[in-house]
Amino acid sequence: MNPWRFLAAGFGSGYAPKAPGTFGSAVGLALGCALLHLGHLPLLFGIVIATAVGVYAVSRLPEKNDDPKWVVIDEIAGQMIPLLALYDVSVWGALLSFALFRLFDILKPGPVAWADKRADEYGIMGDDIIAGLMAWVVMLALHLVSPL
């Protein structure tokens, strides 16, 4: 298998028969939690690397203009972003970040829908990065009510 295709497919998670985006997000959650356990800087570094690798991997695909369902590197990168709002890894915080990211990714409000309309690697990656940023902002706002 082409290594860029393997990376774009989220190490194979994008080939799940149902809900490949959810499977890709689960990979992003697991990877993000592992990195957060090491600290916020490793998590931030992981997000930047996943985003850069994702943009390049998608640019190498012949199907890049279609946003194929099996391409989930975007979900992996986007899912890690709201974890930056957590002080430390917690089950509830991780589940909340997962739910919020999936909500924004599926509903595609405002800027997420705008980015989703781009038919290139930046659109494929961008909508999930924006969904992750929106989930991160909500997670930060929730800190005003209660620490996560």
VMD Tcl script that draws the C-alpha trace (Angstrom):
set ca {
  {0.00 0.00 0.00}
  {1.12 3.53 -0.76}
  {2.49 4.97 2.53}
  {0.72 8.32 1.99}
  {-2.57 6.49 1.47}
  {-1.96 4.51 4.68}
  {-1.34 7.75 6.60}
  {-4.34 9.49 5.02}
  {-6.46 6.49 6.07}
  {-5.42 7.00 9.68}
  {-3.24 3.89 9.85}
  {-6.10 1.89 8.34}
  {-8.88 3.15 10.64}
  {-10.49 4.93 7.69}
  {-11.31 1.56 6.15}
  {-13.84 0.75 8.89}
  {-17.02 -0.49 7.17}
  {-19.26 1.97 9.06}
  {-18.55 5.43 10.47}
  {-14.89 5.72 9.39}
  {-14.76 9.32 10.65}
  {-15.72 8.17 14.13}
  {-13.04 5.47 14.03}
  {-10.48 8.02 12.87}
  {-11.56 10.35 15.68}
  {-11.10 7.50 18.16}
  {-7.53 7.05 16.91}
  {-6.99 10.80 17.33}
  {-8.42 10.65 20.85}
  {-6.15 7.77 21.86}
  {-3.07 9.37 20.31}
  {-3.95 12.77 21.78}
  {-4.49 11.35 25.28}
  {-1.15 9.54 25.10}
  {0.58 12.78 24.08}
  {-1.28 14.84 26.71}
  {-0.04 12.39 29.34}
  {3.45 13.61 28.37}
  {2.37 17.27 28.51}
  {0.74 20.02 26.49}
  {3.84 20.70 24.39}
  {4.07 17.11 23.06}
  {0.33 17.25 22.30}
  {0.70 20.55 20.44}
  {3.67 19.13 18.54}
  {1.58 16.06 17.65}
  {-1.23 18.25 16.32}
  {1.16 20.25 14.14}
  {2.83 17.08 12.80}
  {-0.51 15.33 12.14}
  {-1.80 18.41 10.31}
  {1.33 18.83 8.18}
  {1.52 15.12 7.37}
  {-2.21 15.15 6.61}
  {-1.98 18.06 4.17}
  {0.95 16.45 2.38}
  {-0.54 12.93 2.38}
  {-3.86 14.15 0.98}
  {-2.05 16.20 -1.67}
  {-0.42 12.97 -2.90}
  {-3.77 11.21 -3.46}
  {-5.47 11.11 -6.86}
  {-8.86 11.28 -5.06}
  {-8.00 14.42 -3.07}
  {-10.72 16.53 -4.68}
  {-13.50 14.19 -3.54}
  {-12.83 14.09 0.26}
  {-13.13 10.31 0.38}
  {-14.71 8.89 3.54}
  {-11.67 6.69 4.17}
  {-9.42 9.77 4.54}
  {-9.45 10.29 8.32}
  {-6.07 11.91 9.03}
  {-8.11 15.13 9.25}
  {-10.25 13.66 12.05}
  {-7.12 12.50 13.87}
  {-5.55 15.98 13.80}
  {-8.80 17.79 14.60}
  {-9.75 15.47 17.46}
  {-6.50 16.16 19.30}
  {-7.10 19.94 19.44}
  {-9.82 20.10 22.15}
  {-7.64 17.95 24.41}
  {-5.40 21.02 24.80}
  {-8.08 22.42 27.13}
  {-7.59 19.61 29.66}
  {-5.20 19.96 32.59}
  {-4.53 16.24 32.51}
  {-6.01 13.14 30.91}
  {-9.43 12.31 32.39}
  {-12.10 9.97 31.10}
  {-14.84 12.60 31.25}
  {-12.71 15.29 29.67}
  {-11.64 12.97 26.86}
  {-15.21 11.82 26.21}
  {-16.48 15.41 26.23}
  {-13.78 16.50 23.77}
  {-14.69 13.54 21.54}
  {-18.42 14.37 21.64}
  {-17.88 18.09 20.97}
  {-15.47 17.47 18.11}
  {-17.81 14.95 16.46}
  {-20.75 17.35 16.93}
  {-18.96 20.22 15.16}
  {-17.52 17.90 12.52}
  {-20.92 16.40 11.66}
  {-23.09 19.55 11.91}
  {-20.47 21.75 10.18}
  {-21.54 25.12 11.60}
  {-20.36 28.37 9.96}
  {-16.63 28.32 9.31}
  {-16.49 24.50 9.32}
  {-18.90 24.41 6.35}
  {-16.94 27.19 4.64}
  {-13.70 25.21 4.84}
  {-15.48 22.00 3.84}
  {-16.41 23.58 0.49}
  {-12.75 23.76 -0.58}
  {-12.03 20.88 -2.91}
  {-8.37 20.37 -2.03}
  {-6.11 19.16 0.76}
  {-6.60 22.41 2.70}
  {-10.37 21.99 2.65}
  {-10.18 18.32 3.62}
  {-7.92 19.12 6.58}
  {-9.26 22.60 7.33}
  {-12.85 21.78 8.23}
  {-11.71 19.33 10.90}
  {-9.07 21.69 12.26}
  {-11.75 24.38 12.61}
  {-14.17 21.87 14.21}
  {-11.38 20.98 16.65}
  {-10.76 24.65 17.44}
  {-14.47 25.21 18.05}
  {-14.59 22.21 20.40}
  {-11.48 23.56 22.16}
  {-13.16 26.96 22.73}
  {-16.23 25.25 24.23}
  {-13.97 23.14 26.46}
  {-12.19 26.30 27.65}
  {-15.55 27.97 28.35}
  {-16.61 24.96 30.39}
  {-13.58 25.55 32.63}
  {-15.37 28.70 33.83}
  {-18.09 26.45 35.28}
  {-16.04 23.48 36.42}
  {-12.54 22.13 35.86}
  {-12.49 19.21 33.45}
}
mol new
graphics top color blue
foreach p $ca { graphics top sphere $p radius 0.5 }
foreach p [lrange $ca 0 end-1] q [lrange $ca 1 end] { graphics top cylinder $p $q radius 0.2 }
display resetview
